[in-house]
Amino acid sequence: MPLIHLYTKYKMKESIEKDLSQTKGENMTKPHGFRCTDEVWAIIVEKAQQCGLWPSEYIRMVATGHQPRQRLTVEELRAIDTLEGCRKQLQQFLNRVKGMTDVQRNQLFRDPQYYEQWKEYVEALIIELTNIRKNLKQKG
């Protein structure tokens, strides 16, 4: 299953669980109203949609000092998928090279020092791709 779908399911579940945990012991069925212009209401609705919230949830969060986060765009989710695919392929390739015999590795790289340097760079790149992915996920 693509990361986009897993991530969306995860965020929806997380949002529902968070909302349920916030409302335990509270009666959230009592309506409260406020006055605002149509322009202000349109802004509230737009910002709530950007965060994947209902307007009432968005207003509650802002009023209680929370900063609702915008959802990741489709392009950002695709970027996460692409980064994850690159990271997996690099990791698989590195594992295959590590699993080779010394003779096979010497045929591929010819210089043991070059192999060690290459391995360090690839491992650093894998770590960096993992960090980028984590930072992008935290945004959404």
C-alpha positions as CSV (number, residue, x, y, z in Angstrom):
1,M,0.0,0.0,0.0
2,P,1.5,3.4,-0.9
3,L,2.7,5.6,1.9
4,I,0.1,8.3,0.9
5,H,-2.8,6.0,1.8
6,L,-1.1,4.7,5.0
7,Y,-0.2,8.2,6.1
8,T,-3.8,9.5,5.4
9,K,-5.3,6.6,7.4
10,Y,-2.9,7.2,10.2
11,K,-3.6,10.9,10.4
12,M,-7.4,10.3,10.3
13,K,-7.2,7.8,13.1
14,E,-4.8,10.1,15.1
15,S,-7.3,13.0,14.6
16,I,-10.3,10.9,15.7
17,E,-8.4,9.5,18.8
18,K,-7.1,13.0,19.7
19,D,-10.6,14.5,19.4
20,L,-12.1,11.7,21.5
21,S,-9.4,12.1,24.2
22,Q,-10.1,15.8,24.3
23,T,-13.8,15.3,24.7
24,K,-13.9,12.6,27.4
25,G,-15.8,13.7,30.3
26,E,-17.1,16.8,28.5
27,N,-20.5,17.3,26.9
28,M,-19.6,18.7,23.5
29,T,-23.2,18.7,22.3
30,K,-24.0,22.1,23.7
31,P,-23.9,24.6,20.8
32,H,-22.4,28.1,21.3
33,G,-22.5,30.8,18.7
34,F,-20.7,34.0,17.8
35,R,-21.1,36.7,15.3
36,C,-18.9,37.4,12.4
37,T,-19.1,38.7,8.8
38,D,-19.4,36.4,5.8
39,E,-15.8,37.2,4.8
40,V,-14.5,36.2,8.3
41,W,-16.5,33.0,8.2
42,A,-15.2,32.2,4.7
43,I,-11.6,32.6,6.0
44,I,-12.3,30.4,9.0
45,V,-13.8,27.7,6.8
46,E,-10.9,27.9,4.3
47,K,-8.3,27.6,7.1
48,A,-10.2,24.8,8.8
49,Q,-10.3,22.9,5.5
50,Q,-6.6,23.4,5.0
51,C,-6.0,21.7,8.3
52,G,-8.5,19.0,7.7
53,L,-10.8,20.2,10.5
54,W,-14.4,21.2,10.8
55,P,-14.8,25.0,11.4
56,S,-16.0,24.3,15.0
57,E,-12.8,22.2,15.7
58,Y,-10.6,24.9,14.2
59,I,-12.2,27.6,16.2
60,R,-11.9,25.6,19.4
61,M,-8.2,24.9,18.8
62,V,-7.4,28.5,18.0
63,A,-9.4,29.8,20.9
64,T,-7.6,27.5,23.3
65,G,-4.1,28.5,22.1
66,H,-3.4,25.6,19.8
67,Q,-1.9,26.1,16.3
68,P,-3.7,23.8,13.9
69,R,-1.3,22.4,11.2
70,Q,-2.1,22.4,7.5
71,R,-2.4,19.0,5.9
72,L,0.2,17.9,3.5
73,T,-0.5,18.6,-0.1
74,V,-0.8,15.8,-2.7
75,E,2.6,16.9,-4.1
76,E,4.2,16.7,-0.6
77,L,2.7,13.2,-0.1
78,R,4.1,12.1,-3.4
79,A,7.5,13.6,-2.5
80,I,7.4,11.5,0.7
81,D,6.6,8.4,-1.3
82,T,9.4,9.1,-3.7
83,L,11.9,9.7,-0.9
84,E,10.8,6.6,0.8
85,G,11.3,4.6,-2.4
86,C,14.8,6.0,-2.9
87,R,15.7,5.3,0.6
88,K,14.5,1.7,0.3
89,Q,16.4,1.1,-2.9
90,L,19.6,2.6,-1.5
91,Q,19.3,0.4,1.6
92,Q,18.6,-2.7,-0.5
93,F,21.6,-2.0,-2.7
94,L,23.8,-1.4,0.3
95,N,22.7,-4.6,1.9
96,R,23.4,-6.6,-1.3
97,V,26.9,-5.1,-1.6
98,K,27.6,-5.8,2.1
99,G,26.5,-9.4,1.5
100,M,29.0,-9.9,-1.3
101,T,32.2,-11.8,-0.8
102,D,35.4,-9.8,-0.8
103,V,36.3,-11.0,-4.3
104,Q,32.9,-9.9,-5.7
105,R,33.1,-6.6,-3.9
106,N,36.7,-6.0,-5.2
107,Q,35.5,-6.8,-8.7
108,L,32.7,-4.2,-8.4
109,F,34.7,-1.4,-6.6
110,R,38.4,-2.4,-7.4
111,D,39.6,-0.3,-4.4
112,P,38.7,-1.3,-0.8
113,Q,39.2,2.3,0.4
114,Y,36.8,3.5,-2.3
115,Y,34.2,1.0,-1.1
116,E,34.5,2.1,2.5
117,Q,34.1,5.7,1.5
118,W,31.2,4.9,-0.8
119,K,29.5,2.9,2.0
120,E,29.9,5.9,4.4
121,Y,28.3,8.3,1.9
122,V,25.4,5.9,1.1
123,E,24.7,5.3,4.8
124,A,24.8,9.1,5.5
125,L,22.4,9.6,2.5
126,I,20.0,7.0,3.9
127,I,20.0,8.8,7.3
128,E,19.4,12.1,5.6
129,L,16.5,10.8,3.5
130,T,15.0,9.3,6.7
131,N,15.3,12.7,8.5
132,I,13.7,14.6,5.6
133,R,10.9,12.1,5.5
134,K,10.3,12.5,9.3
135,N,10.3,16.3,9.0
136,L,7.8,16.3,6.2
137,K,5.5,13.9,8.1
138,Q,5.7,16.2,11.2
139,K,4.4,19.0,9.1
140,G,1.2,17.2,8.3
